[in-house]
Amino acid sequence: MLPGVKLLRRYRVADRIKIGLVGSGAVARAVHLPILTRRSDLFDVVAICDPSTHSSQLAAERFGVSRTHSRLDDMLETGDIDAVMATHSGSHTPTILAAFAAGSHIFSEKPLAYTRGEIEAIKTASDGRQVMVGYMKAYDPAVVAAANYLAELPEIRSIEVVVLHPTAEAQLSSSELEPPQPAPAAATHIAPDESDLLEVALGPAASTLGDVYSGVLLGSISHDLAVMRALGTSLEMVDNAKLSEHDSGHRSVTLTGTSDGGADVSIRWHYLPEYPAYREEVRFHTDAGSVEVIFPAPYLLRAPTELRVTTSTDDGARLTLERSPEEAFERELVAFAELVTAGTPPKDGIAAGMADVITTQKIAVALAESAGIEIGGEAAGETR
């Protein structure tokens, strides 16, 4: 063995990781499966599991996967899965626990789970196995470069996030996917009943804030929490938050708070059904300059993220622009391969999933307070 090379389990340099993919929806077919197929030097997708037989067969035919399953246990019992990827909607806890029981590491799309109790169960069952949570933006070259620039600047004073979010269909319009097919009613062997988990998380507020908690906070704003974490900070306190909804379908979540380093934090998330293109801007301001990361629609593979750095010079100001077409999703999956074969820890694992649930529950408390809604469950114990 070469010095410094660490091989675990039965992997050799020439081996490909045999992947069992759980969930064959639009994102899996638009993003994960194309990359897994292209990176056949690292991965071999041997099975797809989805309660929708139509969806799994469609994906299998398109990407040359030989086997499909409608039940997770059936896929895992074959014994030929090295690692599991959970790309289905809803909580990923049952899939993660099943993968752990089968002896596999797992990649989980966000959110990892909806409740702190679920994540405690994942942590207890892990027993040396690891979870990578799918926050691909942490692997974006622009974010990596932004971290380097921020390390050279003084203390962060302000963090601003703006998300302009059109429909999911608009974001996926260039992927040439068939419309999604409804899953059978008995699909809970993959994802548990969301309403039960939301009640555990929010208590009586689940009936009014449940979809915001799962779809907006854990489903979208969590990406910005992950970017903040990748850049060395986090949202520590939530001062106030507001939900605005309009007959036109427009919905906004706005909040202010304080980072763990004392910076002012502002997050403004807007669902704009007719907006021409997804846009996400994350800005960090210091006394000596600013670092801005501008993300395009996440499902446009190789669409470059833009990094803008403003610093002072003797003559005034210098603006540095950087763009890289290197795909964040692909860098993320290469990191997952390193996790499986060499045990390399992920940037976002179980602890990150727990941090995001705690933070989103703080936001939910502030939303409930501003709307005069009673909140209970796990969130009732959160101090903003």
N, C-alpha and C positions, 0 to 999 in steps of 0.2 A: 504494500500500500504506500502511496506517495505521502511524504510528510505533510501534516496539516489537513489531510483528507479524512473526514469522519463519515463512515457509512453505517446506517442503522438497518435493522431488520434484514431483509434478504436482498436489498437493492444493490445492484452493480452499476457502474458508470453507464453501461449500454442499456440498462433497463428503462422501460417506459412505465410511468405510474398508471395503473389501471383504475380508471375513474368510474364511479357509479354516480350518475347525475339524478338528483331528485327534484323534479319540477321542470317542465318543458315549455313554459310560457314564453311570452314575447321577448323578455330580456334574455332568457337562456338562448333563444334561437337567434336573436339579433347580435348578441355580444359574446357570451361564454362559449357556446358551441363553435362559432367560427374561429375563435382564438385557440381553443383546445385542439381543433382539427388542424389548424395551420401549424401549431407547435407539436406536431407529431413526434418530434425528437424528445419531448418530455412526457407527453400524455397519450393514453390510449383509452378513449371512452368506450367501455365495454357494455354498459347498460344504461337505460334511461327509465326512471320510474315516475309515473304520473297517473292519478286516478282517471284522467281523461285519456282513453285509449287512442282517440283520434289525434290528440296533441302529441303524445309520445311517438306514435307511428309516423306522423308527419316529420317530426324532428329526426327520428332514426333514419328515415329514407333520405332526407336531405343531407345528413352528415355521415352517412355510412356506418351507423351503429347497428350491431347485429341483434341486440336483444332489448326487449321492452318489458316492463312489469307495471301492474296497476297497484301492487302492494309493496311497501318498503321491506317488510320481513322477507318476502319472496326474493327480492333482489339481493339482500344481504346474506341469505342462507346459501347462495351459490358458492360462497367462499373465495371468489376470484377478484374481489374488490380491494384495492390497496388504500384508496382514499375516497371519501364521499364529498360531493358538492351539493349543498342545499340551496336551490335557487327558487323554490316555491314561495308563494305569498304566505303571510301570516307568521305566527311564532314558529321558530325553528327548533324549539326545545325537544319535541319527540324525535325528530330526525337526528339531532345531535346525540341524544341519549342512546338511540339505537345504534348509531355509528360507533360510539364508545364501546357499547356492549359487544360489537363485532370486532373490536380491536383497531379501529381506524381513526386517524386524524380526520378533521372535517373543515371544509370551507363553508361558511354560512353567510348568505346574503344578509344585509341588514333588514329589519332589526334582528339582533340575536334572539331577543325575547321581549315580552311585554311587561314582565314583572320581575321584581327583585327575587321573589321566591323561586321562579324558574331558573334564574342565573345561579342562585345558590345550589340548586339541584345539579346544574351542569358542572359547577366547580367541584362539588362532592364526587360526581361520577367520573371526572376526567382521568384521575389516576395516571398521570404522566402523558396522556394524550392531549393534543392541543386543538384549539379552534382559531381559525382566522376569520375575522368579521370583514365582510366585503365593502370596506371603505376605500375604493380604488384611488380616490383623490389624494390620499396620503402618499401614494406611489407616483403621482404625476411629477414629471421632471420640473415643472414650474414650481410646485410646492416644495420639492427638495431644494431647489435653488433659492426659493424665498426664505427658507430656514437659514441658509448660509448667509444671506444678506442681513436678516434680522439679527443674527448673532454678532454682527459688526456694528449694529446701531445701539443707541442707548435704550433705556427703559421704554416699553410700549405705553403710550398714553391713551390711545383710543383704538377700538376695533369696530369696524362697520361691516355688516353683511347685508346684501340686497339680493333677493332671488326673485326673478320674473319667470313664472312657471306656466306655460301653456298646457294644453291637454297632453296626456300620455300618447294619444294617437298621433298628435302633431309631431311629437318627438321621435316617434317610430315610423313616420311616414315614408322615409327613404329606405326602409329595411325590407320592403316587399313581403311582409308577413301576411298570412291569412288571418282573418278576424279570430279572436280567441273563442274556443269552444267551452261551453259550460261543463264543469266537473260533475260527476254523479253526486247525489245527495250524501252518499256514504263515504265522503272523502276525508273524514276526520282522522283516519289512520295516519295521515301525513301532518295536517295542521289541526290543532285543537280548536274548539269553538271560541272564536274571538271574543264574543260577548261575555263569556264567563271570565276570561282573562282581564278584560277591560274593567269589569266590576271589581275584581281583586285589586287592580291598580288604582281605580278612581272612586270606587263605591258608587253612591247615587249619581255622581257627576258623569258616569259612563254613558248614560242615556243621551246627554247633550254634548259632551266633549269627547266621547269615545273615538269617533272617526277623526277628530283633529289630533288626538293623542297618537293614534296608530298611523294615520295617513300623512299628517303634516309634520308632527314633532319627531316621531321615531322613523317615519318614512322618508323625510326630506331634510328637515333642519338638522337631523343627526349627522348628515354629511358635513355640515359646517362646523359642528362640534368636533368632528374628527379632523378637519383641516386645522382648526385652532390647536388641537392636541398635537398634530404633526409639527406645528410651528412653535411648540413649547409652552402653550398656555391653555387655559380652560375657562369656561363660564362658571364662576364660583357662586355668585349670588344673583338672584332675579329680583329686581326692584319692582317692576310692574310688567304686565302683559295684557294685550287686548286682541280679541277676535272680532273682525268685521265681516259681515256677510251681506250680499246684495242680491236682488232679484235677477240681475244679469248673469249670475253664476260666479261673479268675482268674489273671492274670499281672501282675507289678509290676516296674518298673525304678525303682530309687532310686539317687540319686547325690548326692555333695557335692563342692564345689570352691570355687574362688576366682575372682572376676571380674577383669577387667583393671584395675579401680580398687581392688582389695584387699578387696572385700566378700565375706562368706561367701555361698555359693550352695547351695541345696538344691532338688533337683527330685525329685518323687515322682509317678510315672505309674502309674496302676492301670487295668487292663482288667477291668471288672466287667460280665459279660454281662447280668445282670439288673438293673443299676442303672437307676433310673427316668428319668434325663435326664443328658445330657452336661453336665459342669461343668469349667471351667478357671479357676483363680485364680492370679494373678501379683501378688506383694506386694513392695514396696520399702520398707525401713525405714531411717530416718535418725535422728540425735539429736533432730531437731525435729519429727518426724512421719512418717506413713506414707502411701503411695500404693498403692491396691489396684485391680486391674482384674479383673472377674469376667465371663467370656465364657459365653454360652449355646451351645447346639448350633450349629455353624457353618452348617448347611444350612437353618436356619429363617430365611428372609429377613426382615429388618426386626425380628427379635427384638433388643431393646436390650441392649447391653453396659453393665454398671454400673461406674461409677468412684466409689470411696470414698476421700476424702482426710481424714486426721486431722492436725490441726495444733494447736499450743498457743496459748492466749490468756491474758490477764491473769487471767481467771476460771477457767481450767482447760483444757478441750479443745474444739475445734470439729470437727464431722463434716460434711463437704460431700459430698453425693450428686449425681451427674450421670448421666443416661440419655439416649441419643439413638437414635431408630429409623432414623437415616440408615444405609444399608446399606454395610458395608465392601467387599463384593464390587463394588458399583457404583462406589464411589469409586476402587477399584483399576483398574477397566476404563476409567474416565474418564482416569485417569493414563496408561494404556496408549495411549489415543487421542492424548494429548499427546506421548507418546514417538514415535509413528508420524508425526504431522503436524508437530511442532515440534522433535523431537529432545530433548525434556526427559528427562534421565536418570531411571531408576526408583529407588525407594528400595532395592530389592534386585535386583541384577544378577549378572553373572558372578562378581565378587569375593565377593559374599555367598554364592553357591552354593559357592564354594571354601572359604570360612570354615566353612560348615556341615559339609561333608565332613570337613575337618580336625578339627573339634570332635567330631563323632560317631565318628570313628576313635579319638580319645583316650578317649571313653567306652567304646568296644568293647574297647580294651586293658585298661581297668580292670575291665570285666565278665569278660573272659577270665582276668585275674589272680585275681579273687575266686573263680572257679569252677575254677581249676586247669587251664585249657584253653590249649593252645599257639596262639599267634596269629602270623600272618605277613603277607604281602602288604604293601600300602602302610602299613597300620596299625602294622606292626612297627617302623617308623621314627619313630613319634610319641612325643614326650616329654610325659607327662601333666603 
